[in-house]
Amino acid sequence: MADEPGHVAVLVDEVTFLLRPRHGGWVVDGTVGMGGHAERLLETGDQRARLLGIDGDPEALARARRRLARFGDRVRLAHGTFRHLRRHAREAGVDEALAVLLDLGLSSYQLDEAGRGFSFQREEPLDMRFDPTQGRPAAELLNSLPEPELARIIAEYGEERAARRIARRIVERRRRAPFLTTADLVAAVKAGVPRAAWSPRRHVATRTFQALRIAVNDELQSLAEALPQAAALLGAGGRLGVISFHSGEDRIVKQSFRRLAAGGFSELQPAPVRAGADEIAHNPRARSARLRVLQRLEAA
Ligand SMILES: C[S@@+](CC[C@H](N)C(=O)[O-])C[C@H]1O[C@@H](n2cnc3c(N)ncnc32)[C@H](O)[C@@H]1O
């Protein structure tokens, strides 16, 4: 089946090859999104295998439900965060998994269509929550966080060199009027970065938008908490695959896998799997994708 318009899943062949269920049991997709990976895992894996799909975004979940309907009761979907993976698994009756997948970040549907302010390309309310029922929208953070905290977020999560200048502009701007839309943030970033430092290849607000999204969704902490839960769920020989899209995420995955390797797990490949030139040509999002896979060792 073709991808539902709105999101092209990355590294699908690699995920299928490495995580496809080879006998009956559960696969847990902690970021089921549009259901692209889930669909392929269900199609290509053992027909007795079932899948629990979790997503924070109710709209994504509705799309996944439509796409995966033909698999009937092989699929269970749950609304929530993978930060509470253990609880979602328990509630679905999953006490052991053949595979767990986390495909991090946001889907192209969220970027292009959700209307929640993920993109600087359109004027939309500055929300940026994956799950609009939880937490505080981006505008609220911009209108209330102290300047040094804003600078830290932009520097750390966006690796933006002009972070302090941008934070200063944000605070100046909010004294005049509160942040409401993506255009307000784009204007503050533009005012904070000297024109000579604008990259010809990347929109000047890219890094700040990424940083704010990571802060709004507490993405790095959620990931750090989810990985040991996901590993604990694996049965003997079970595999955990994580696709990350920037160095902050990949660092957490790498460190967590290294710790787990001391206690009955091993990373499958010495280096992360990357997309080939063909895939990148069709899907630019794949350029920064890195897949790492951890395996629970078979019992001795
Ligand atoms: C890159 S997309 C996944 C796409 C999916 N693999 C597919 O093939 O369609 C990432 C998804 O993870 C969800 N997400 C991000 N952080 C989450 C979290 N902490 N808990 C649950 N879902 C999360 C987002 O809402 C988004 O739908």
The ligand as an SDF file (V2000), in Angstrom:
LIG
                    3D

 27 29  0  0  0  0  0  0  0  0999 V2000
    8.4460   10.5310   12.7700 C   0  0  0  0  0  0  0  0  0  0  0  0
    6.8120   10.3300   13.3110 S   0  0  0  0  0  0  0  0  0  0  0  0
    6.5350    8.6080   13.2070 C   0  0  0  0  0  0  0  0  0  0  0  0
    6.1280    8.1380   11.8520 C   0  0  0  0  0  0  0  0  0  0  0  0
    5.7890    6.6520   11.7830 C   0  0  0  0  0  0  0  0  0  0  0  0
    6.9150    5.8360   12.0930 N   0  0  0  0  0  0  0  0  0  0  0  0
    5.2400    6.3070   10.4190 C   0  0  0  0  0  0  0  0  0  0  0  0
    5.8110    5.4430    9.7430 O   0  0  0  0  0  0  0  0  0  0  0  0
    4.2170    6.8610   10.0080 O   0  0  0  0  0  0  0  0  0  0  0  0
    6.9530   10.5450   15.0250 C   0  0  0  0  0  0  0  0  0  0  0  0
    5.6390   10.4090   15.7800 C   0  0  0  0  0  0  0  0  0  0  0  0
    5.9570   10.2780   17.1580 O   0  0  0  0  0  0  0  0  0  0  0  0
    5.0260   10.9820   17.9110 C   0  0  0  0  0  0  0  0  0  0  0  0
    5.6990   11.2910   19.1660 N   0  0  0  0  0  0  0  0  0  0  0  0
    6.7500   12.1030   19.3750 C   0  0  0  0  0  0  0  0  0  0  0  0
    7.1230   12.0590   20.6650 N   0  0  0  0  0  0  0  0  0  0  0  0
    6.2970   11.1780   21.2870 C   0  0  0  0  0  0  0  0  0  0  0  0
    6.1820   10.6800   22.6110 C   0  0  0  0  0  0  0  0  0  0  0  0
    7.0050   11.0840   23.5890 N   0  0  0  0  0  0  0  0  0  0  0  0
    5.2350    9.7670   22.8770 N   0  0  0  0  0  0  0  0  0  0  0  0
    4.3870    9.3310   21.8960 C   0  0  0  0  0  0  0  0  0  0  0  0
    4.4410    9.7720   20.6210 N   0  0  0  0  0  0  0  0  0  0  0  0
    5.3830   10.6790   20.3280 C   0  0  0  0  0  0  0  0  0  0  0  0
    4.6580   12.1760   17.0700 C   0  0  0  0  0  0  0  0  0  0  0  0
    3.3680   12.6410   17.4150 O   0  0  0  0  0  0  0  0  0  0  0  0
    4.7140   11.5930   15.6560 C   0  0  0  0  0  0  0  0  0  0  0  0
    3.4420   11.1580   15.2380 O   0  0  0  0  0  0  0  0  0  0  0  0
  1  2  1  0
  2  3  1  0
  2 10  1  0
  3  4  1  0
  4  5  1  0
  5  6  1  0
  5  7  1  0
  7  8  2  0
  7  9  1  0
 10 11  1  0
 11 12  1  0
 11 26  1  0
 12 13  1  0
 13 14  1  0
 13 24  1  0
 14 15  1  0
 14 23  1  0
 15 16  2  0
 16 17  1  0
 17 18  1  0
 17 23  2  0
 18 19  1  0
 18 20  2  0
 20 21  1  0
 21 22  2  0
 22 23  1  0
 24 25  1  0
 24 26  1  0
 26 27  1  0
M  CHG  2   2   1   9  -1
M  END
$$$$
